[in-house]
Amino acid sequence: MPGHAGPGIAGANQQASLSRGSGVMVEEVLEGGPAGSAGIEVDDHIINFAGESIDNASELRYLTALTKPGTEIEIQTIMHFSPCMTLQ
């Protein structure tokens, strides 16, 4: 999809239910894209994007859309239900 840089994320009806907060589940990672280069994988849960807690897919899409291409940000994820990791 042209102009799409972020990971494919679960819709609101497929939101993760995690003890650490809502977050969103990653459904797809484009090969060679920024998410894959940062180490994000399918089934990871994004719980924080650039210092903002993520409660649903709409929030993550909005924050991703506001981020200029090439900008380095921190993303906190729960990978395969293991402890939280911070990626750049």
Biotite code that builds the C-alpha atoms (Angstrom):
import biotite.structure as struc

atoms = struc.array([
    struc.Atom([0.000, 0.000, 0.000], chain_id="A", res_id=1, res_name="MET", atom_name="CA", element="C"),
    struc.Atom([1.645, 3.293, -1.063], chain_id="A", res_id=2, res_name="PRO", atom_name="CA", element="C"),
    struc.Atom([2.808, 5.530, 1.754], chain_id="A", res_id=3, res_name="GLY", atom_name="CA", element="C"),
    struc.Atom([2.293, 2.838, 4.375], chain_id="A", res_id=4, res_name="HIS", atom_name="CA", element="C"),
    struc.Atom([5.269, 2.583, 6.714], chain_id="A", res_id=5, res_name="ALA", atom_name="CA", element="C"),
    struc.Atom([3.961, 1.000, 9.877], chain_id="A", res_id=6, res_name="GLY", atom_name="CA", element="C"),
    struc.Atom([3.082, -2.545, 10.834], chain_id="A", res_id=7, res_name="PRO", atom_name="CA", element="C"),
    struc.Atom([-0.299, -4.083, 10.075], chain_id="A", res_id=8, res_name="GLY", atom_name="CA", element="C"),
    struc.Atom([-2.194, -3.915, 13.359], chain_id="A", res_id=9, res_name="ILE", atom_name="CA", element="C"),
    struc.Atom([-5.218, -5.680, 14.730], chain_id="A", res_id=10, res_name="ALA", atom_name="CA", element="C"),
    struc.Atom([-8.503, -3.795, 14.551], chain_id="A", res_id=11, res_name="GLY", atom_name="CA", element="C"),
    struc.Atom([-10.364, -2.623, 17.629], chain_id="A", res_id=12, res_name="ALA", atom_name="CA", element="C"),
    struc.Atom([-12.354, -5.861, 17.797], chain_id="A", res_id=13, res_name="ASN", atom_name="CA", element="C"),
    struc.Atom([-9.100, -7.852, 17.881], chain_id="A", res_id=14, res_name="GLN", atom_name="CA", element="C"),
    struc.Atom([-7.332, -5.744, 20.487], chain_id="A", res_id=15, res_name="GLN", atom_name="CA", element="C"),
    struc.Atom([-4.949, -7.463, 22.840], chain_id="A", res_id=16, res_name="ALA", atom_name="CA", element="C"),
    struc.Atom([-6.023, -7.947, 26.412], chain_id="A", res_id=17, res_name="SER", atom_name="CA", element="C"),
    struc.Atom([-2.798, -7.674, 28.387], chain_id="A", res_id=18, res_name="LEU", atom_name="CA", element="C"),
    struc.Atom([-2.031, -7.270, 32.047], chain_id="A", res_id=19, res_name="SER", atom_name="CA", element="C"),
    struc.Atom([0.304, -4.350, 31.251], chain_id="A", res_id=20, res_name="ARG", atom_name="CA", element="C"),
    struc.Atom([-2.306, -2.337, 29.375], chain_id="A", res_id=21, res_name="GLY", atom_name="CA", element="C"),
    struc.Atom([-4.252, -2.605, 26.197], chain_id="A", res_id=22, res_name="SER", atom_name="CA", element="C"),
    struc.Atom([-1.753, -2.211, 23.375], chain_id="A", res_id=23, res_name="GLY", atom_name="CA", element="C"),
    struc.Atom([-2.370, -3.517, 19.877], chain_id="A", res_id=24, res_name="VAL", atom_name="CA", element="C"),
    struc.Atom([-1.342, -6.768, 18.267], chain_id="A", res_id=25, res_name="MET", atom_name="CA", element="C"),
    struc.Atom([0.808, -6.694, 15.120], chain_id="A", res_id=26, res_name="VAL", atom_name="CA", element="C"),
    struc.Atom([-0.810, -8.755, 12.343], chain_id="A", res_id=27, res_name="GLU", atom_name="CA", element="C"),
    struc.Atom([1.631, -8.026, 9.520], chain_id="A", res_id=28, res_name="GLU", atom_name="CA", element="C"),
    struc.Atom([5.144, -6.656, 9.090], chain_id="A", res_id=29, res_name="VAL", atom_name="CA", element="C"),
    struc.Atom([6.210, -5.515, 5.626], chain_id="A", res_id=30, res_name="LEU", atom_name="CA", element="C"),
    struc.Atom([9.552, -6.956, 4.557], chain_id="A", res_id=31, res_name="GLU", atom_name="CA", element="C"),
    struc.Atom([12.162, -4.199, 4.381], chain_id="A", res_id=32, res_name="GLY", atom_name="CA", element="C"),
    struc.Atom([9.876, -1.678, 6.111], chain_id="A", res_id=33, res_name="GLY", atom_name="CA", element="C"),
    struc.Atom([10.684, 0.340, 9.234], chain_id="A", res_id=34, res_name="PRO", atom_name="CA", element="C"),
    struc.Atom([8.765, -1.953, 11.594], chain_id="A", res_id=35, res_name="ALA", atom_name="CA", element="C"),
    struc.Atom([10.638, -5.033, 10.411], chain_id="A", res_id=36, res_name="GLY", atom_name="CA", element="C"),
    struc.Atom([13.961, -3.198, 10.513], chain_id="A", res_id=37, res_name="SER", atom_name="CA", element="C"),
    struc.Atom([13.243, -2.265, 14.138], chain_id="A", res_id=38, res_name="ALA", atom_name="CA", element="C"),
    struc.Atom([12.678, -5.904, 15.053], chain_id="A", res_id=39, res_name="GLY", atom_name="CA", element="C"),
    struc.Atom([8.880, -5.857, 15.332], chain_id="A", res_id=40, res_name="ILE", atom_name="CA", element="C"),
    struc.Atom([7.330, -9.234, 14.518], chain_id="A", res_id=41, res_name="GLU", atom_name="CA", element="C"),
    struc.Atom([3.856, -10.637, 13.899], chain_id="A", res_id=42, res_name="VAL", atom_name="CA", element="C"),
    struc.Atom([1.980, -11.252, 17.196], chain_id="A", res_id=43, res_name="ASP", atom_name="CA", element="C"),
    struc.Atom([4.041, -8.641, 19.092], chain_id="A", res_id=44, res_name="ASP", atom_name="CA", element="C"),
    struc.Atom([1.974, -6.142, 21.093], chain_id="A", res_id=45, res_name="HIS", atom_name="CA", element="C"),
    struc.Atom([2.802, -2.435, 20.810], chain_id="A", res_id=46, res_name="ILE", atom_name="CA", element="C"),
    struc.Atom([2.054, -0.735, 24.125], chain_id="A", res_id=47, res_name="ILE", atom_name="CA", element="C"),
    struc.Atom([3.887, 2.604, 23.729], chain_id="A", res_id=48, res_name="ASN", atom_name="CA", element="C"),
    struc.Atom([4.742, 4.710, 20.675], chain_id="A", res_id=49, res_name="PHE", atom_name="CA", element="C"),
    struc.Atom([7.010, 7.760, 21.040], chain_id="A", res_id=50, res_name="ALA", atom_name="CA", element="C"),
    struc.Atom([6.150, 8.161, 24.718], chain_id="A", res_id=51, res_name="GLY", atom_name="CA", element="C"),
    struc.Atom([2.393, 7.735, 24.251], chain_id="A", res_id=52, res_name="GLU", atom_name="CA", element="C"),
    struc.Atom([0.567, 4.754, 25.754], chain_id="A", res_id=53, res_name="SER", atom_name="CA", element="C"),
    struc.Atom([-1.350, 2.835, 23.117], chain_id="A", res_id=54, res_name="ILE", atom_name="CA", element="C"),
    struc.Atom([-4.864, 1.752, 24.069], chain_id="A", res_id=55, res_name="ASP", atom_name="CA", element="C"),
    struc.Atom([-6.265, 0.880, 20.647], chain_id="A", res_id=56, res_name="ASN", atom_name="CA", element="C"),
    struc.Atom([-5.471, 0.530, 16.955], chain_id="A", res_id=57, res_name="ALA", atom_name="CA", element="C"),
    struc.Atom([-6.881, 3.964, 16.089], chain_id="A", res_id=58, res_name="SER", atom_name="CA", element="C"),
    struc.Atom([-4.416, 5.699, 18.431], chain_id="A", res_id=59, res_name="GLU", atom_name="CA", element="C"),
    struc.Atom([-1.466, 3.865, 16.905], chain_id="A", res_id=60, res_name="LEU", atom_name="CA", element="C"),
    struc.Atom([-2.587, 4.643, 13.350], chain_id="A", res_id=61, res_name="ARG", atom_name="CA", element="C"),
    struc.Atom([-3.009, 8.335, 14.265], chain_id="A", res_id=62, res_name="TYR", atom_name="CA", element="C"),
    struc.Atom([0.427, 8.603, 15.907], chain_id="A", res_id=63, res_name="LEU", atom_name="CA", element="C"),
    struc.Atom([2.058, 6.746, 13.022], chain_id="A", res_id=64, res_name="THR", atom_name="CA", element="C"),
    struc.Atom([0.427, 9.127, 10.529], chain_id="A", res_id=65, res_name="ALA", atom_name="CA", element="C"),
    struc.Atom([1.810, 12.145, 12.440], chain_id="A", res_id=66, res_name="LEU", atom_name="CA", element="C"),
    struc.Atom([5.372, 10.775, 12.325], chain_id="A", res_id=67, res_name="THR", atom_name="CA", element="C"),
    struc.Atom([7.482, 11.980, 9.404], chain_id="A", res_id=68, res_name="LYS", atom_name="CA", element="C"),
    struc.Atom([9.296, 9.244, 7.435], chain_id="A", res_id=69, res_name="PRO", atom_name="CA", element="C"),
    struc.Atom([12.847, 8.741, 8.698], chain_id="A", res_id=70, res_name="GLY", atom_name="CA", element="C"),
    struc.Atom([12.045, 9.971, 12.220], chain_id="A", res_id=71, res_name="THR", atom_name="CA", element="C"),
    struc.Atom([13.578, 7.793, 14.952], chain_id="A", res_id=72, res_name="GLU", atom_name="CA", element="C"),
    struc.Atom([11.156, 6.982, 17.752], chain_id="A", res_id=73, res_name="ILE", atom_name="CA", element="C"),
    struc.Atom([10.997, 4.581, 20.676], chain_id="A", res_id=74, res_name="GLU", atom_name="CA", element="C"),
    struc.Atom([8.399, 1.829, 20.625], chain_id="A", res_id=75, res_name="ILE", atom_name="CA", element="C"),
    struc.Atom([7.705, -0.430, 23.592], chain_id="A", res_id=76, res_name="GLN", atom_name="CA", element="C"),
    struc.Atom([6.470, -3.886, 22.765], chain_id="A", res_id=77, res_name="THR", atom_name="CA", element="C"),
    struc.Atom([5.646, -7.132, 24.451], chain_id="A", res_id=78, res_name="ILE", atom_name="CA", element="C"),
    struc.Atom([7.154, -9.745, 22.188], chain_id="A", res_id=79, res_name="MET", atom_name="CA", element="C"),
    struc.Atom([5.447, -13.112, 22.207], chain_id="A", res_id=80, res_name="HIS", atom_name="CA", element="C"),
    struc.Atom([4.249, -12.330, 25.769], chain_id="A", res_id=81, res_name="PHE", atom_name="CA", element="C"),
    struc.Atom([7.802, -11.968, 27.056], chain_id="A", res_id=82, res_name="SER", atom_name="CA", element="C"),
    struc.Atom([8.942, -8.930, 29.095], chain_id="A", res_id=83, res_name="PRO", atom_name="CA", element="C"),
    struc.Atom([8.538, -5.472, 27.615], chain_id="A", res_id=84, res_name="CYS", atom_name="CA", element="C"),
    struc.Atom([11.205, -4.330, 25.140], chain_id="A", res_id=85, res_name="MET", atom_name="CA", element="C"),
    struc.Atom([12.015, -0.841, 23.880], chain_id="A", res_id=86, res_name="THR", atom_name="CA", element="C"),
    struc.Atom([12.893, -0.602, 20.183], chain_id="A", res_id=87, res_name="LEU", atom_name="CA", element="C"),
    struc.Atom([14.205, 2.301, 18.131], chain_id="A", res_id=88, res_name="GLN", atom_name="CA", element="C"),
])
